Amino acid sequence: MDDTKARPRRRKELLTPGEVARLFGVDPKTVTRWASGGKLTAMRTLGGHRRFHVAEVARLLQSNGRHAVDPRVVAPR
């Protein structure tokens, strides 16, 4: 039996700097500076790329007086 069809889709829990930047309306390099400055916690992929946890991004959005956006609906540019 092929169980790949039975598995539910996993919710996206990590965001790229570009996705975070679109949520805040800033440049991705700004998000990288936030990570370097400790404003956001970044994890690194095996390839060395930064990724940000959805929950932390949502908290930062709310603390800045913005409505929490469902990061799964971030449309690519």
Secondary structure as GFF3:
##gff-version 3
##sequence-region A 1 77
A	DSSP	beta_strand	14	15	.	.	.	ID=ss1
A	DSSP	alpha_helix	17	24	.	.	.	ID=ss2
A	DSSP	alpha_helix	28	37	.	.	.	ID=ss3
A	DSSP	beta_strand	42	44	.	.	.	ID=ss4
A	DSSP	beta_strand	50	53	.	.	.	ID=ss5
A	DSSP	alpha_helix	54	63	.	.	.	ID=ss6
A	DSSP	three_ten_helix	71	73	.	.	.	ID=ss7
###
